[in-house]
Amino acid sequence: MVETTKYTAVGRRKESVARVILIPGKGDFTINSRPYEKYFLRETDRIIVKQPLEATNNMNKYDVIANIVGGGLTGQAGALRLGISRALISIDPALKDLLRKQNYLTRDPRAKERKKYGQKGARKRFQWTKR
């Protein structure tokens, strides 16, 4: 049995967590045991996922295997992009400056604001009546 090199990383965005494995290959994407065209139906999500590989010219050099849980599809795409970027840095640390300039290594801190007591939601209030 031939031992292949695996590069792993974790990416997060909103409530989504993506565990990513990069294996030297021909550029296949497998997400939760499905091809990524079947998983990400929106073209914008597919573009977001490919960005780090295209920026570093590694599109057809590595196979991406990802396990994503939580959140919605756009949050999952952002988590996967961060995970792929981090895995690429573990392969070649020289790519860090390029990926940092493209803003692919920044974990998006925006998350849902919690509901407050005495209110309808995080910001919305109950209607106030004068009389």
HUFENUR-V506765 format. One record per helix or strand of 3 or more residues. SS is the DSSP state (H for helix, E for strand). FROM is the first residue (numbers start at 1). TO is the last residue. If there is no record, write none. Layout:
ss=SS from=FROM to=TO
ss=SS from=FROM to=TO
This chain:
ss=E from=6 to=13
ss=E from=16 to=24
ss=E from=29 to=31
ss=H from=36 to=39
ss=H from=43 to=55
ss=E from=62 to=69
ss=H from=73 to=91
ss=H from=93 to=101
